[in-house]
Amino acid sequence: MQTSELACIYAALICEDCSVDKSADNFVAAGKAANVSVKASSAKVMAKLLTKVDLADVLGNIAVGGGGGAAAPAAAAADKKEDAKPAAAAEPAEDTDEDMGEFGLFD
């Protein structure tokens, strides 16, 4: 990715945050304020793309992974609690790959 394209992406995020029109002129102005050369062609392409895409919707639907380190100790604590439960408590059956039909997670 070129510096000009990356500057246009940052400028689009800034314009979205400030509720300013996401136009090629604003992208070039943001680049100029940051002392970054923004090609007019890159700014026009980005502005045209953002007329078709709702940037706020895209930013609102970002899923962040992580946090897997805490699951192992919690699972160990849950195992200790299960030992103390009476045997009459039935646990729900876990989902299997057969439930997904012909589409599996790792197929």
ZATISE-651091 format. One record per residue: residue number from 1; residue in one letter; x, y, z of N, C-alpha, C, CB in turn. Coordinates in nm, 4 decimals. Atoms other than C-alpha are relative to their C-alpha. Glycine has a CB too. Layout:
nukol,votor,neast,nnorth,nup,caeast,canorth,caup,ceast,cnorth,cup,cbeast,cbnorth,cbup
NUM,a,X,Y,Z,X,Y,Z,X,Y,Z,X,Y,Z
...
This chain:
nukol,votor,neast,nnorth,nup,caeast,canorth,caup,ceast,cnorth,cup,cbeast,cbnorth,cbup
1,m,0.0848,-0.1169,0.0000,0.0000,0.0000,0.0000,0.0893,0.1231,0.0000,-0.0965,-0.0002,0.1217
2,q,-0.0783,-0.1220,0.0113,0.1306,0.3401,-0.0939,-0.0363,0.0978,0.1121,-0.0221,0.0652,-0.1375
3,t,0.0201,-0.0994,-0.1037,0.1647,0.6284,0.1477,-0.1237,0.0850,-0.0284,0.1234,0.0887,0.0124
4,s,0.1147,-0.0818,0.0380,-0.0954,0.8282,-0.0446,-0.1320,-0.0709,0.0310,0.0071,0.0349,-0.1488
5,e,0.1217,0.0772,-0.0273,-0.3540,0.5502,-0.0139,-0.0253,-0.0100,0.1503,0.0106,-0.1411,-0.0614
6,l,0.0128,0.0091,-0.1447,-0.2874,0.5068,0.3564,-0.0429,0.1340,0.0602,0.1321,-0.0460,0.0619
7,a,0.0389,-0.1330,-0.0473,-0.3158,0.8821,0.4105,-0.1478,0.0257,-0.0281,0.0868,0.1088,-0.0668
8,c,0.1422,-0.0166,0.0316,-0.6560,0.8755,0.2374,-0.0872,-0.0787,0.0977,-0.0286,-0.0450,-0.1444
9,i,0.0758,0.0807,-0.0960,-0.7737,0.5988,0.4707,-0.0058,0.0712,0.1344,0.0632,-0.1405,0.0161
10,y,-0.0020,-0.0745,-0.1265,-0.6635,0.7949,0.7773,-0.0862,0.1258,-0.0092,0.1444,0.0377,0.0380
11,a,0.0809,-0.1209,0.0186,-0.8241,1.1098,0.6367,-0.1487,-0.0343,0.0022,0.0366,0.0701,-0.1325
12,a,0.1403,0.0427,-0.0013,-1.1510,0.9196,0.5826,-0.0456,-0.0275,0.1435,-0.0196,-0.1263,-0.0880
13,l,0.0340,0.0260,-0.1402,-1.1447,0.8034,0.9455,-0.0141,0.1298,0.0788,0.1062,-0.0890,0.0649
14,i,0.0077,-0.1295,-0.0675,-1.0788,1.1578,1.0641,-0.1285,0.0725,-0.0396,0.1234,0.0867,-0.0340
15,c,0.1232,-0.0656,0.0470,-1.3620,1.2943,0.8485,-0.1233,-0.0650,0.0612,-0.0089,-0.0052,-0.1537
16,e,0.1132,0.0706,-0.0615,-1.5976,1.0272,0.9823,-0.0137,0.0389,0.1463,0.0172,-0.1527,-0.0130
17,d,0.0029,-0.0333,-0.1426,-1.5032,1.1066,1.3414,-0.0484,0.1429,0.0231,0.1388,-0.0185,0.0614
18,c,0.0376,-0.1408,-0.0148,-1.5529,1.4802,1.2889,-0.1319,0.0328,-0.0699,0.1102,0.0888,-0.0549
19,s,0.1258,-0.0189,0.0743,-1.8751,1.4334,1.0875,0.0154,0.1022,-0.1115,-0.1117,0.0439,0.0947
20,v,-0.0292,-0.0868,0.1131,-1.7202,1.6124,0.7901,-0.0190,-0.0811,-0.1278,0.1451,0.0589,0.0090
21,d,0.0199,0.0663,0.1285,-1.7949,1.5322,0.4259,0.1274,-0.0731,-0.0422,-0.0419,0.1022,-0.1078
22,k,-0.1149,0.0794,0.0447,-1.5676,1.2553,0.3004,0.0194,0.0218,-0.1501,-0.0202,-0.1523,0.0322
23,s,-0.0230,-0.0366,0.1397,-1.4544,1.4218,-0.0204,0.1497,-0.0018,-0.0303,-0.0600,0.1396,-0.0308
24,a,-0.1404,0.0020,0.0430,-1.1342,1.4156,-0.2214,0.0725,0.1247,0.0481,0.0099,-0.0109,-0.1534
25,d,-0.0625,-0.1253,-0.0450,-1.0676,1.7797,-0.1315,0.0367,-0.0066,0.1483,-0.0943,0.1192,-0.0255
26,n,-0.0301,0.0127,-0.1431,-1.0901,1.7018,0.2408,0.1146,-0.0966,0.0256,-0.1235,-0.0462,0.0758
27,f,-0.1100,0.0952,-0.0166,-0.8559,1.4044,0.2021,0.1330,0.0660,-0.0336,-0.0217,-0.1243,-0.0885
28,v,-0.1229,-0.0707,0.0382,-0.5974,1.6204,0.0238,0.0354,0.1034,0.1069,-0.0164,0.0687,-0.1390
29,a,-0.0256,-0.1007,-0.1037,-0.6376,1.8943,0.2873,0.0539,-0.0654,0.1275,-0.1290,0.0789,0.0312
30,a,-0.0493,0.0705,-0.1190,-0.5889,1.6428,0.5709,0.1439,-0.0451,-0.0212,-0.0898,-0.1216,0.0329
31,g,-0.1369,0.0400,0.0307,-0.2774,1.5104,0.4000,0.0957,0.1171,0.0048,0.0063,-0.0651,-0.1358
32,k,-0.0833,-0.1197,-0.0014,-0.1441,1.8611,0.3542,0.0259,0.0452,0.1439,-0.0668,0.1132,-0.0808
33,a,-0.0159,-0.0396,-0.1409,-0.2028,1.9360,0.7240,0.0972,-0.0921,0.0729,-0.1359,-0.0007,0.0716
34,a,-0.0909,0.0960,-0.0635,-0.0053,1.6228,0.8142,0.1340,-0.0082,-0.0724,-0.0643,-0.1380,0.0046
35,n,-0.1234,-0.0010,0.0801,0.2748,1.7048,0.5667,0.0209,-0.1319,-0.0743,0.1207,0.0281,0.0897
36,v,-0.0057,0.1231,0.0783,0.1906,1.3953,0.3596,-0.0542,0.0312,-0.1379,-0.0807,-0.1161,0.0680
37,s,0.0442,-0.0210,0.1371,0.1630,1.4038,-0.0167,-0.1115,-0.0990,-0.0342,0.1184,-0.0148,-0.0985
38,v,0.1140,0.0836,0.0366,-0.1795,1.2738,-0.1216,-0.0283,0.0232,-0.1470,-0.1260,0.0317,0.0880
39,k,0.0303,-0.0108,0.1423,-0.2325,1.2010,-0.4899,-0.1486,0.0271,-0.0185,0.0419,-0.1286,-0.0753
40,a,0.1396,-0.0336,0.0262,-0.5521,1.3513,-0.6268,-0.0771,-0.1227,-0.0476,-0.0096,0.1124,-0.1041
41,s,0.0685,0.1196,0.0503,-0.6303,1.0220,-0.8006,-0.0375,-0.0950,0.1138,0.0886,-0.0731,-0.1019
42,s,0.0303,0.0855,-0.1155,-0.6090,0.8256,-0.4744,-0.1143,0.0584,0.0816,0.1246,-0.0176,0.0886
43,a,0.1053,-0.0660,-0.0761,-0.8286,1.0814,-0.2993,-0.1348,-0.0149,-0.0700,0.0334,0.1484,0.0200
44,k,0.1256,0.0140,0.0746,-1.0909,1.0654,-0.5764,-0.0543,-0.1420,0.0080,0.0204,0.0394,-0.1462
45,v,0.0429,0.1395,-0.0075,-1.1004,0.6856,-0.5732,-0.0569,-0.0311,0.1377,0.1170,-0.0943,-0.0317
46,m,0.0477,0.0256,-0.1358,-1.1380,0.6752,-0.1951,-0.1342,0.0694,0.0240,0.1040,0.0476,0.1036
47,a,0.1258,-0.0732,-0.0182,-1.4120,0.9411,-0.1993,-0.1135,-0.0700,-0.0743,0.0142,0.1459,-0.0492
48,k,0.1026,0.0697,0.0776,-1.5995,0.7518,-0.4709,-0.0387,-0.1316,0.0686,0.0501,-0.0269,-0.1440
49,l,0.0261,0.1248,-0.0711,-1.5673,0.4265,-0.2761,-0.0881,0.0245,0.1218,0.1314,-0.0663,0.0423
50,l,0.0739,-0.0274,-0.1228,-1.7024,0.5861,0.0401,-0.1415,0.0507,-0.0254,0.0748,0.1004,0.0826
51,t,0.1394,-0.0330,0.0303,-2.0172,0.7023,-0.1399,-0.0852,-0.1261,-0.0002,-0.0108,0.0720,-0.1359
52,k,0.0708,0.1277,0.0053,-2.1102,0.3320,-0.1675,0.0038,-0.0746,0.1332,0.0591,-0.0871,-0.1086
53,v,-0.0205,0.0719,-0.1257,-1.9962,0.2252,0.1812,-0.0276,0.0941,0.1166,0.1443,-0.0575,0.0086
54,d,0.0238,-0.0776,-0.1214,-2.1249,0.3491,0.5169,0.1128,-0.0310,0.0982,-0.1408,-0.0325,0.0626
55,l,-0.1184,0.0220,-0.0821,-1.8024,0.3890,0.7113,-0.0351,-0.0199,0.1473,0.0957,0.1168,-0.0147
56,a,0.0418,0.0171,-0.1399,-1.9803,0.4209,1.0471,-0.0503,-0.1420,0.0235,-0.1098,0.1024,0.0371
57,d,0.0494,0.1371,-0.0118,-2.1500,0.0864,0.9850,0.1159,-0.0995,-0.0001,-0.0976,-0.0320,-0.1145
58,v,-0.1170,0.0887,0.0064,-1.8200,-0.0786,0.8919,0.0772,0.0042,0.1313,0.0924,0.0397,-0.1173
59,l,-0.0750,-0.0133,-0.1253,-1.6470,0.0585,1.2019,-0.0773,-0.0577,0.1177,0.0333,0.1467,0.0267
60,g,0.0809,0.0533,-0.1083,-1.9376,-0.0486,1.4216,-0.0065,-0.1513,0.0021,-0.1373,0.0546,-0.0089
61,n,0.0100,0.1453,0.0095,-1.9190,-0.4092,1.3026,0.1339,-0.0710,0.0084,-0.0669,-0.0373,-0.1275
62,i,-0.1314,0.0623,-0.0125,-1.5539,-0.4748,1.3725,-0.0009,-0.0916,0.1220,0.1126,0.1077,0.0118
63,a,-0.0089,0.0963,-0.1099,-1.5101,-0.7870,1.5830,0.1464,-0.0162,0.0376,-0.0634,-0.1376,-0.0392
64,v,-0.1373,0.0109,-0.0476,-1.1984,-0.8024,1.7943,0.0153,-0.1332,0.0725,0.0374,0.1196,0.0935
65,g,-0.0259,0.1275,-0.0659,-1.0596,-1.1395,1.8929,0.0921,0.0192,0.1182,0.0601,-0.1004,-0.0978
66,g,-0.0934,-0.0069,-0.1113,-0.8406,-1.2224,2.1833,-0.0654,-0.0411,0.1291,0.0565,0.1388,0.0132
67,g,0.0520,0.0352,-0.1306,-0.8848,-1.2898,2.5475,-0.0001,-0.1494,0.0255,-0.1379,0.0531,0.0153
68,g,-0.0004,0.1446,-0.0145,-0.8159,-1.6597,2.5053,0.0788,-0.0487,0.1195,0.0543,-0.0623,-0.1227
69,g,-0.0829,0.0425,-0.1116,-0.5665,-1.6702,2.7907,-0.0780,-0.0230,0.1283,0.1060,0.1011,0.0244
70,a,0.0762,0.0130,-0.1236,-0.8307,-1.6367,3.0610,-0.0918,-0.1215,-0.0011,-0.0812,0.1249,0.0238
71,a,0.0949,0.1104,0.0087,-1.0398,-1.9301,2.9375,0.0507,-0.1260,0.0709,-0.0293,-0.0313,-0.1456
72,a,-0.0509,0.1227,-0.0602,-0.8113,-2.2074,3.0627,-0.0136,-0.0010,0.1520,0.1448,-0.0194,-0.0380
73,p,0.0209,0.0024,-0.1443,-0.8066,-2.1075,3.4311,-0.1476,-0.0032,0.0384,0.0657,0.1198,0.0629
74,a,0.1433,0.0013,-0.0292,-1.1804,-2.0443,3.4243,-0.0564,-0.1399,-0.0215,-0.0748,0.1026,-0.0883
75,a,0.0464,0.1354,0.0261,-1.2368,-2.3888,3.2740,0.0436,-0.0935,0.1128,0.0533,-0.0503,-0.1355
76,a,-0.0474,0.0836,-0.1106,-1.0267,-2.5461,3.5490,-0.0838,0.0240,0.1244,0.1482,0.0279,0.0297
77,a,0.0846,-0.0312,-0.1149,-1.2322,-2.3677,3.8145,-0.1393,-0.0597,-0.0190,-0.0094,0.1526,0.0208
78,a,0.1317,0.0573,0.0287,-1.5521,-2.4841,3.6431,0.0010,-0.1511,0.0217,-0.0429,0.0328,-0.1442
79,d,-0.0106,0.1444,-0.0221,-1.4293,-2.8454,3.6554,-0.0103,-0.0326,0.1482,0.1322,-0.0540,-0.0569
80,k,0.0061,0.0221,-0.1443,-1.3849,-2.8191,4.0335,-0.1432,0.0170,0.0500,0.0948,0.0971,0.0740
81,k,0.1384,-0.0228,-0.0409,-1.7385,-2.6806,4.0688,-0.0903,-0.1146,-0.0465,-0.0510,0.1339,-0.0559
82,e,0.0811,0.1096,0.0524,-1.8804,-2.9616,3.8539,0.0132,-0.1239,0.0876,0.0405,-0.0328,-0.1442
83,d,-0.0186,0.1144,-0.0884,-1.7330,-3.2206,4.0886,-0.0917,0.0102,0.1214,0.1465,-0.0101,0.0446
84,a,0.0830,-0.0196,-0.1182,-1.9361,-3.0686,4.3718,-0.1492,-0.0093,-0.0324,0.0307,0.1346,0.0630
85,k,0.1402,0.0051,0.0382,-2.2659,-3.0750,4.1726,-0.0541,-0.1416,0.0148,-0.0185,0.0495,-0.1438
86,p,0.0598,0.1332,-0.0019,-2.5069,-3.3632,4.2179,-0.0070,-0.0574,-0.1409,-0.1403,0.0046,0.0627
87,a,-0.0018,0.0675,0.1292,-2.5131,-3.6181,3.9375,-0.1313,0.0164,-0.0757,0.0299,-0.1468,0.0189
88,a,0.1311,-0.0105,0.0638,-2.8824,-3.5468,3.8625,-0.0066,0.1172,-0.0982,-0.1084,0.0153,0.1060
89,a,0.0039,-0.1154,0.0889,-2.8062,-3.2168,3.6867,0.0485,-0.0419,-0.1387,0.0867,0.1165,0.0563
90,a,-0.0343,0.0376,0.1373,-2.8120,-3.2836,3.3127,0.0536,0.1222,-0.0730,-0.1233,-0.0592,-0.0747
91,e,-0.0578,-0.1081,0.0771,-2.5944,-3.0724,3.0864,-0.0524,-0.0086,-0.1432,0.1552,-0.0058,0.0036
92,p,0.0470,0.0027,0.1388,-2.7114,-2.9683,2.7384,0.1064,-0.0617,-0.0913,-0.0356,0.1429,-0.0480
93,a,-0.0920,0.0631,0.0956,-2.5605,-3.1596,2.4465,0.0738,0.1078,-0.0785,-0.0766,-0.0951,-0.0967
94,e,-0.0793,-0.0946,0.0766,-2.2813,-2.9817,2.2617,-0.0331,-0.0128,-0.1485,0.1505,-0.0225,0.0244
95,d,0.0217,0.0031,0.1439,-2.3228,-2.8857,1.8967,0.1127,-0.0762,-0.0671,-0.0105,0.1425,-0.0572
96,t,-0.1002,0.0739,0.0749,-2.1417,-3.1036,1.6499,0.0044,0.0512,-0.1426,-0.0291,-0.1511,0.0028
97,d,-0.0113,-0.0406,0.1393,-2.0277,-3.0571,1.2926,-0.1165,-0.0509,-0.0835,0.1305,-0.0497,-0.0582
98,e,0.1121,0.0543,0.0766,-2.3201,-3.2717,1.1741,-0.1175,0.0971,-0.0014,-0.0438,-0.1349,0.0578
99,d,0.1092,-0.0958,-0.0069,-2.5582,-2.9942,1.2831,0.0088,0.1050,-0.1102,-0.0011,0.0675,0.1351
100,m,-0.0205,-0.1045,0.0997,-2.4101,-2.7646,1.0184,-0.0270,-0.0506,-0.1413,0.1416,0.0542,0.0093
101,g,0.0247,0.0523,0.1336,-2.5061,-2.9890,0.7277,0.1309,-0.0282,-0.0687,-0.0837,0.0975,-0.0828
102,e,-0.1229,0.0261,0.0744,-2.2418,-3.0006,0.4606,0.1046,0.1109,0.0163,-0.0322,-0.0177,-0.1464
103,f,-0.0958,-0.1080,-0.0205,-2.0745,-2.6780,0.5757,0.0619,-0.0135,0.1387,-0.0681,0.1387,-0.0167
104,g,-0.0716,0.0102,-0.1255,-1.8141,-2.7318,0.8432,0.0954,0.1156,0.0158,0.0746,-0.1314,0.0088
105,l,-0.0886,-0.1109,-0.0271,-1.5890,-2.4803,1.0049,0.1350,-0.0169,-0.0689,0.0191,0.0152,0.1487
106,f,-0.1331,0.0204,0.0560,-1.2686,-2.6397,0.8769,-0.0041,-0.0825,-0.1280,0.0897,-0.0675,0.1019
107,d,0.0102,0.0758,0.1263,-1.3956,-2.8027,0.5548,0.0529,0.0810,-0.1150,-0.1448,-0.0412,-0.0280
